Amino acid sequence: MFDTSGKWIYLDTVEDFDNGLSDLIELWSSADTAITQALKESALAHFKENLEGALLNWADNKAKTRKYTAIANELAEFEEALKAG
């Protein structure tokens, strides 16, 4: 997700994405005032973009596609929860 300087770190593996989704959810639930809405939205956009790239990259590998699709489904559930408030 983000390193300590705020630079985006691209995710490569299913484990990276799984951990990254947990980090993203934690970021959105944080009460830390240093974490702005813009930072949250940027993290969500980068995560989605990176996940879409992984899905395209592994489109020919059914096993990996299923794993990345499961993460995408969890992300969709998270986004629905955000919309619901």
N, CA and C atoms as a LAMMPS dump frame, in Angstrom:
ITEM: TIMESTEP
0
ITEM: NUMBER OF ATOMS
255
ITEM: BOX BOUNDS ff ff ff
-5.0000000000000000e+02 5.0000000000000000e+02
-5.0000000000000000e+02 5.0000000000000000e+02
-5.0000000000000000e+02 5.0000000000000000e+02
ITEM: ATOMS id mol type element x y z
1 1 1 N 0.825 -1.182 0
2 1 2 C 0 0 0
3 1 3 C 0.875 1.252 0
4 2 1 N 1.081 1.856 1.156
5 2 2 C 1.906 3.058 1.267
6 2 3 C 3.085 2.77 2.174
7 3 1 N 4.238 3.352 1.818
8 3 2 C 5.359 3.253 2.747
9 3 3 C 5.268 4.433 3.708
10 4 1 N 6.234 4.576 4.576
11 4 2 C 6.159 5.613 5.609
12 4 3 C 6.236 7.029 5.039
13 5 1 N 6.746 7.188 3.817
14 5 2 C 6.815 8.524 3.219
15 5 3 C 5.557 8.853 2.424
16 6 1 N 4.608 7.908 2.359
17 6 2 C 3.369 8.136 1.627
18 6 3 C 3.438 7.718 0.176
19 7 1 N 4.55 7.114 -0.234
20 7 2 C 4.712 6.666 -1.614
21 7 3 C 3.963 5.354 -1.821
22 8 1 N 3.279 5.234 -2.958
23 8 2 C 2.522 4.023 -3.261
24 8 3 C 3.478 2.885 -3.584
25 9 1 N 3.221 1.716 -3.017
26 9 2 C 3.984 0.506 -3.3
27 9 3 C 3.05 -0.436 -4.042
28 10 1 N 3.433 -0.797 -5.268
29 10 2 C 2.593 -1.695 -6.047
30 10 3 C 2.602 -3.088 -5.456
31 11 1 N 1.456 -3.714 -5.511
32 11 2 C 1.276 -5.052 -4.958
33 11 3 C 1.49 -6.06 -6.071
34 12 1 N 2.138 -7.187 -5.748
35 12 2 C 2.499 -8.171 -6.768
36 12 3 C 1.819 -9.518 -6.603
37 13 1 N 1.662 -9.962 -5.384
38 13 2 C 1.19 -11.326 -5.153
39 13 3 C -0.212 -11.307 -4.549
40 14 1 N -0.838 -12.459 -4.555
41 14 2 C -2.151 -12.588 -3.931
42 14 3 C -2.05 -12.203 -2.453
43 15 1 N -0.982 -12.625 -1.807
44 15 2 C -0.788 -12.295 -0.397
45 15 3 C -0.648 -10.789 -0.199
46 16 1 N 0.073 -10.122 -1.126
47 16 2 C 0.204 -8.661 -1.061
48 16 3 C -1.167 -8.007 -1.126
49 17 1 N -2.003 -8.482 -2.052
50 17 2 C -3.335 -7.912 -2.205
51 17 3 C -4.217 -8.207 -1.003
52 18 1 N -4.118 -9.408 -0.468
53 18 2 C -4.913 -9.768 0.698
54 18 3 C -4.543 -8.879 1.877
55 19 1 N -3.244 -8.741 2.11
56 19 2 C -2.769 -7.864 3.184
57 19 3 C -3.096 -6.401 2.879
58 20 1 N -2.969 -6.028 1.61
59 20 2 C -3.259 -4.655 1.204
60 20 3 C -4.71 -4.281 1.427
61 21 1 N -5.618 -5.223 1.181
62 21 2 C -7.03 -4.953 1.418
63 21 3 C -7.28 -4.741 2.909
64 22 1 N -6.649 -5.545 3.728
65 22 2 C -6.773 -5.356 5.181
66 22 3 C -6.232 -3.988 5.59
67 23 1 N -5.094 -3.608 5.024
68 23 2 C -4.511 -2.293 5.312
69 23 3 C -5.434 -1.172 4.852
70 24 1 N -6.049 -1.352 3.68
71 24 2 C -6.956 -0.348 3.14
72 24 3 C -8.164 -0.169 4.062
73 25 1 N -8.731 -1.258 4.514
74 25 2 C -9.877 -1.195 5.422
75 25 3 C -9.473 -0.522 6.728
76 26 1 N -8.302 -0.872 7.213
77 26 2 C -7.792 -0.251 8.444
78 26 3 C -7.585 1.254 8.245
79 27 1 N -7.064 1.636 7.101
80 27 2 C -6.851 3.05 6.791
81 27 3 C -8.18 3.809 6.818
82 28 1 N -9.194 3.24 6.176
83 28 2 C -10.502 3.899 6.121
84 28 3 C -11.163 3.958 7.493
85 29 1 N -10.848 3.024 8.392
86 29 2 C -11.483 3.045 9.711
87 29 3 C -10.685 3.834 10.745
88 30 1 N -9.544 4.323 10.35
89 30 2 C -8.673 5.026 11.285
90 30 3 C -9.294 6.34 11.747
91 31 1 N -9.091 6.637 13.015
92 31 2 C -9.545 7.907 13.584
93 31 3 C -8.42 8.944 13.559
94 32 1 N -7.277 8.572 13.023
95 32 2 C -6.122 9.47 12.941
96 32 3 C -6.468 10.66 12.046
97 33 1 N -6.362 11.858 12.586
98 33 2 C -6.721 13.065 11.825
99 33 3 C -5.718 13.378 10.715
100 34 1 N -4.555 12.758 10.751
101 34 2 C -3.56 12.961 9.696
102 34 3 C -3.959 12.22 8.419
103 35 1 N -4.871 11.279 8.545
104 35 2 C -5.334 10.515 7.383
105 35 3 C -6.543 11.237 6.801
106 36 1 N -6.302 11.933 5.721
107 36 2 C -7.348 12.749 5.11
108 36 3 C -8.251 11.917 4.204
109 37 1 N -9.381 12.497 3.855
110 37 2 C -10.293 11.848 2.919
111 37 3 C -9.602 11.657 1.571
112 38 1 N -8.809 12.622 1.161
113 38 2 C -8.089 12.52 -0.11
114 38 3 C -7.111 11.346 -0.091
115 39 1 N -6.431 11.145 1.02
116 39 2 C -5.509 10.023 1.162
117 39 3 C -6.267 8.7 1.082
118 40 1 N -7.398 8.631 1.747
119 40 2 C -8.212 7.412 1.717
120 40 3 C -8.678 7.11 0.296
121 41 1 N -9.183 8.132 -0.38
122 41 2 C -9.677 7.936 -1.744
123 41 3 C -8.552 7.569 -2.699
124 42 1 N -7.387 8.165 -2.502
125 42 2 C -6.232 7.846 -3.331
126 42 3 C -5.807 6.397 -3.127
127 43 1 N -5.777 5.956 -1.881
128 43 2 C -5.401 4.575 -1.583
129 43 3 C -6.391 3.603 -2.218
130 44 1 N -7.675 3.922 -2.14
131 44 2 C -8.697 3.061 -2.736
132 44 3 C -8.53 3.01 -4.255
133 45 1 N -8.316 4.156 -4.879
134 45 2 C -8.146 4.2 -6.337
135 45 3 C -6.911 3.428 -6.782
136 46 1 N -5.801 3.602 -6.08
137 46 2 C -4.576 2.882 -6.422
138 46 3 C -4.748 1.378 -6.237
139 47 1 N -5.398 0.989 -5.161
140 47 2 C -5.612 -0.435 -4.911
141 47 3 C -6.449 -1.039 -6.03
142 48 1 N -7.532 -0.366 -6.399
143 48 2 C -8.41 -0.87 -7.456
144 48 3 C -7.661 -0.974 -8.785
145 49 1 N -6.887 0.056 -9.107
146 49 2 C -6.118 0.055 -10.353
147 49 3 C -5.112 -1.091 -10.373
148 50 1 N -4.421 -1.257 -9.273
149 50 2 C -3.416 -2.318 -9.163
150 50 3 C -4.07 -3.699 -9.257
151 51 1 N -5.24 -3.869 -8.635
152 51 2 C -5.963 -5.139 -8.674
153 51 3 C -6.47 -5.436 -10.084
154 52 1 N -6.977 -4.429 -10.764
155 52 2 C -7.429 -4.624 -12.153
156 52 3 C -6.269 -5.076 -13.036
157 53 1 N -5.097 -4.494 -12.827
158 53 2 C -3.91 -4.9 -13.582
159 53 3 C -3.537 -6.345 -13.301
160 54 1 N -3.625 -6.748 -12.044
161 54 2 C -3.301 -8.136 -11.68
162 54 3 C -4.291 -9.096 -12.327
163 55 1 N -5.567 -8.721 -12.341
164 55 2 C -6.573 -9.579 -12.973
165 55 3 C -6.291 -9.735 -14.464
166 56 1 N -5.894 -8.653 -15.112
167 56 2 C -5.555 -8.729 -16.536
168 56 3 C -4.286 -9.548 -16.756
169 57 1 N -3.316 -9.346 -15.891
170 57 2 C -2.04 -10.041 -16.004
171 57 3 C -2.2 -11.557 -15.865
172 58 1 N -3.115 -11.983 -15.005
173 58 2 C -3.283 -13.407 -14.731
174 58 3 C -4.546 -13.984 -15.365
175 59 1 N -5.081 -13.339 -16.378
176 59 2 C -6.328 -13.782 -17.009
177 59 3 C -6.238 -15.209 -17.546
178 60 1 N -5.065 -15.644 -17.942
179 60 2 C -4.893 -16.989 -18.491
180 60 3 C -4.654 -18.06 -17.428
181 61 1 N -4.557 -17.651 -16.172
182 61 2 C -4.296 -18.584 -15.082
183 61 3 C -5.551 -18.648 -14.206
184 62 1 N -6.326 -19.708 -14.381
185 62 2 C -7.618 -19.807 -13.691
186 62 3 C -7.493 -19.787 -12.172
187 63 1 N -6.493 -20.447 -11.644
188 63 2 C -6.335 -20.501 -10.186
189 63 3 C -6.062 -19.112 -9.619
190 64 1 N -5.141 -18.395 -10.237
191 64 2 C -4.83 -17.051 -9.747
192 64 3 C -5.989 -16.098 -9.993
193 65 1 N -6.657 -16.26 -11.132
194 65 2 C -7.802 -15.405 -11.431
195 65 3 C -8.869 -15.565 -10.355
196 66 1 N -9.123 -16.799 -9.924
197 66 2 C -10.117 -17.027 -8.863
198 66 3 C -9.711 -16.323 -7.57
199 67 1 N -8.425 -16.384 -7.24
200 67 2 C -7.958 -15.747 -6.007
201 67 3 C -8.094 -14.227 -6.081
202 68 1 N -7.694 -13.659 -7.22
203 68 2 C -7.807 -12.208 -7.373
204 68 3 C -9.262 -11.774 -7.452
205 69 1 N -10.108 -12.6 -8.056
206 69 2 C -11.532 -12.288 -8.129
207 69 3 C -12.149 -12.298 -6.735
208 70 1 N -11.721 -13.214 -5.897
209 70 2 C -12.22 -13.253 -4.518
210 70 3 C -11.857 -11.964 -3.785
211 71 1 N -10.647 -11.469 -4
212 71 2 C -10.232 -10.212 -3.378
213 71 3 C -11.057 -9.063 -3.951
214 72 1 N -11.301 -9.084 -5.25
215 72 2 C -12.132 -8.04 -5.88
216 72 3 C -13.544 -8.059 -5.301
217 73 1 N -14.072 -9.234 -5.029
218 73 2 C -15.405 -9.338 -4.423
219 73 3 C -15.417 -8.76 -3.011
220 74 1 N -14.365 -9.037 -2.249
221 74 2 C -14.252 -8.457 -0.905
222 74 3 C -14.148 -6.939 -0.983
223 75 1 N -13.411 -6.449 -1.969
224 75 2 C -13.285 -5.007 -2.161
225 75 3 C -14.648 -4.398 -2.494
226 76 1 N -15.421 -5.066 -3.334
227 76 2 C -16.756 -4.576 -3.696
228 76 3 C -17.655 -4.512 -2.458
229 77 1 N -17.561 -5.512 -1.589
230 77 2 C -18.333 -5.501 -0.349
231 77 3 C -17.915 -4.321 0.535
232 78 1 N -16.62 -4.069 0.587
233 78 2 C -16.114 -2.941 1.368
234 78 3 C -16.633 -1.626 0.797
235 79 1 N -16.602 -1.477 -0.517
236 79 2 C -17.094 -0.253 -1.135
237 79 3 C -18.596 -0.067 -0.887
238 80 1 N -19.346 -1.148 -0.898
239 80 2 C -20.776 -1.067 -0.583
240 80 3 C -20.976 -0.586 0.846
241 81 1 N -20.161 -1.088 1.76
242 81 2 C -20.249 -0.656 3.161
243 81 3 C -19.91 0.827 3.289
244 82 1 N -18.952 1.304 2.512
245 82 2 C -18.616 2.72 2.53
246 82 3 C -19.794 3.571 2.053
247 83 1 N -20.438 3.112 0.982
248 83 2 C -21.582 3.85 0.45
249 83 3 C -22.751 3.869 1.427
250 84 1 N -22.932 2.758 2.131
251 84 2 C -24.029 2.658 3.084
252 84 3 C -23.784 3.509 4.344
253 85 1 N -22.508 3.831 4.537
254 85 2 C -22.17 4.673 5.679
255 85 3 C -21.899 3.875 6.874
